[in-house]
Amino acid sequence: SSSSSSSLSKLNNIALDDDDYLTPPPFDPVAYAETNIEYPWEHSIQGKDFPTIFQPLMDWFLPYIAQNLDHLSPTTTTMDRDMMLHLGGAAYISNQGSGDSSSSSQRHQPSIRMGTLVFESKKFRRIRITHYDGGETQVFNSLWYPHTHIDAPLLGINMVSFGEEGRRQLCIIDFQPLDSQHEDLALPLRHIKETHPSLNGTLSTKFYDGKYFSPHMILGKFEKSRDMIDVAFPAMKLAIEEYIQMVDQRQNVTDENVDSLTADDRRERQDEYNRYNAKVDPSLGIYEAQFG
């Protein structure tokens, strides 16, 4: 009857509404950061005299990846403290200060904190962000690893500030090649450097020996944090946009010749890079000196 059909239609509509209600909300990296690393850091753990230089980057970064990366989620593995120090997984650690600065028998230790977040998405098997706050010394560090079926380099970002004025501010950004064929994929960085000549710094062979670094690496050295904010921050944002676009284009590229890497080869190269980076990354020395 028409009455039965009308009732069935209403039930179907209710079922659809229930399905919509049960659909989980999209992952929110900002809320995740609030829970896991006490985000946002409105001022330094050492007090309001030390602004958090890289907090504006975090404020841009987290909403950006939410809007631009499909199927973004936190990684399923939370690493222990030791692995986090070696930039392995998501965690938050802090040293609230120890010792008495007036005591000659015990050196005063200032308050320090470090938060690491690790995500994955449809195109990236790992995106790690590390934010370190040691008062005058602050670090923003990020590494992006494409899924190994995608023939693309890594994205490495390292920004370090050693104080507000008259101390060195350092910015390094690169599309880090896993083989020689990836070097040309970093050409967008050269165009960014042409716009900002202060990002054409000289590399130190102590930390960067050319093995996993492109000839187009961005390297900026500044004396004022304001210069870091005005020049390096926009360069980083543009580099991330260019990198995501490049990975989008590369995801459907098949092996182009017999010398191309397989997915297993790329995974091994990524793991090899991690071992290499654990030895040479200058940021690690900062972290380990404070946390042991």
N, C-alpha and C positions, 0 to 999 in steps of 0.2 A: 504494500500500500504506500501511498504518498507520505503518510504519517511516519511509517517505518523508515522510509528512505531519508526523510528529514532528520530523524533521530540519529541514524547511522552517520549522516554527514556531519552532524554536530560532534559525535564521538570522534570521528576522524580528525576534525579540527582541533579537538582537545588533545588528541595524541600528538599532532604536529606541534602544538604549543608546548607540550611536555618535553618533546625532543629538543626544542629550542632552549627550553629552560635548563635542560641537563647538559647542554654543550658547555664545556669548560671555558672560562675566559682565556684570552690570549696571555701568554707569558709576559710579565712585566719586569724587565731587568732593573728598573729603578726600585721597585718594591723588594726585589731579591737582594739588591745592594743594601737597602735599609736594614734588612734582616741579618745579612751575613757579614757586613763590614762596617756597620754603624754609620752608613752614608746618610746625609751628606756631612762632610767635614767643613764646617763653616769657618773655622780658624784652626790653627795648629794645635796639636796636643800640648805644646809648650806655652800656649797662651795667645792672646789676641795681638801681641806684638809681632807675631809671625803669621802673615796671611798664607793660606794654602794656595800656592801658585797654580797648581794643576787641578783644583776643584772645578774651574770653568770647563776644562777638557772633559772631566767626568760628566758634568751637567749636559754637555753636548753629545758625548759618546753614547751613553746608555739609551736615550730616546732614539738616537740615530740608528743604532743597530736593530732596535725594536721595529722601526718603520721600514728598514731596507733589507733585512735578512729574513728569508722564508723559513718557517719552522724553527725559530730561535728557541733554545731551551738551555737550562744549566746542564753541565755535564753530570753524569750519574755517579761519578766517583769524587769523594772528598778526600784529599790527601792529608797526611799527618804534617806536623809542624816542620819536620826536617825536609820533607818533599816540597813544602810551600816555599821554604827558604831558597830552594833550587828551582823555583818558579814552576812547580809541577801541578798544583791544584788549588781549588778555592779554599780560602781560610782567612782568618783575621787574627793577628797577634799584636800585642802591645807590651811595652815595658814602661810602667808608670813612674819610673825613676827610683833610684836606690842610692843609698849612701848619704853622707852629710857633707855639703860643700865646705863647711867650716872645720871639718876634721882632717888632720894631716895623715891619719892612718887609713883612710878609706876615700877613694876618689869618687866624686859625685857623678852619678849617671843620669843624664837628662831623660825625660819622657820621650818615647818613640812609638810609632805604630806603623803597621803595614797591612794593607788589605789586598787580597787577590781574588778575582772573579774569573771563572772559566765557563765559557759557553760553547755550544755547538749549533749548527744550522744545516740547512739542506746542502749548502755548498762547502761549508767549513767544518772539519771534524774537531777543531779546537780553536777558540779565540780566547786568549788569556790577557787580562788587564791587571797590572800591579800598580798600586798607589802607595808610596812611602812618604811618611811625614816625620822628619827629624828636626823640626824647627827651621834652622837656616838651610839644612840640606833636605831637599825634596826630590822625588823621582816619580815620573810617569813612564811606565814600560808596557808594551803590548806586543804580542806575537800572534799572527794568524796563520793557521795551517789548512790549506784546502784539503778536501777529501782526495784520497790518493788516485781515484779514477780521473781526476782533473789534472791536466798537465800544466801546472802553474807554479811560480815561485812562492815563497813565503812572504809575508809582510812583517817587517820589524820596525818598531818605533821605540826610541829611547830618548827621554828628555830628563835632564838633570839640572837642578838649580842649587848652587852653593851659597846663596845669600842674595839679599835684595840689590845692593849696589856695590860695584867694584869687584865682585867675585864672579867667577865664570858661570855662564849659563850655556848648556850644551843641548843641541838638538840633532838627532840622527834618525833618518827615515830611509828605508830601502825596500825594494822588491828583491828579496834575497834568493838568488838562483840556486836550484838543485842540480842543474847542469848548464853547460855553456850556451845551449840553445835558449835559455831563459833570459840571457842578458839583455837582448833587444826588447824584451817585454817591459823593461824598466824605463824605456824612453820617456814616458809621461813625467818622470821625475826630473829629467833634464829640462823639460819645458817649464816646470815650476821653478827650477834654479835660475833659468834665464830671466824670469820675472823678478826674482829676489836674489841679487848677486851675493848678499851676505850669507846665503846658504851653500856657497861653493867652497867650503872649508877644506883644509888638508887633513888627510887621514893619518892616524897614528898606527904604525905597523905593530905596536905592542898589543893592540886589541883587535885590529882589523887587518888581516894579512891577505885579503883578497879571495880566500877560499870560498866563502859563502856571501860575497858582497859584489854588487853590480858596479860597473864604472860610472853609473849615474846616481849613486847614493847622494842623498841630501845630508849635508853636514853644516850646521850653523853654530858659531861660538859668539856669545854676547856677553857684555859686561853688566847689562841691566835687565832685570826681570821684565820690565816694560817692553823691551825689544823682543824678548822671547814671546811675550803675549801677542805683540803686534805683527810679528813676522812668522814665527815658527808655528803658532797655533793655526792660522789660516792655511799654511802649507800642509800641515798634517791633515786637516779636514779635506783638502783637495786631493791629497795623496790617497786617502782612504776611499774617496769616491771613485778615483781613477782605478784603484786596485780592484774594487768590487766589480766595476764595469769590465775590466780585463778578465777576471775570473769567469764572469758571465759568458764572455765570448769564447773562453777556452774550454768550457765544460763539454762542448760537443766536438772538440778537436780530437781526432784519432791520432795514433802514432804516425808521425809524418815520414819517418825513415827507419831503417833497421837499427840505428843508434839510439832511438828514443827510449825513455825509461818506461818500464811497466809499472802497474799500480804497486806491486810488491817492492820494486826498486825505489819508488818514490817514498813509500813508508820507511824503508831502511835509510834513505837519505835524510828524511825528517828526523828519525831517531838519532842518526849520526850527527846531525846539526845540533840536537839537544845536548849531546855529550860534549861537542865542541864548545857550544855556548856556555855550558856550565863551567868551563875552564877560563874563558876569556872575557865574558861580559863584565865590564867595569862596574855595573850596578850591583853585581853579586858581592863584590868586596865591601860595598857600603852596607848591605844587608847583614852579611855575616859578621862584620866588625861590631855591629850593635846587638845582634841576637844570638851570636855564638854558633 
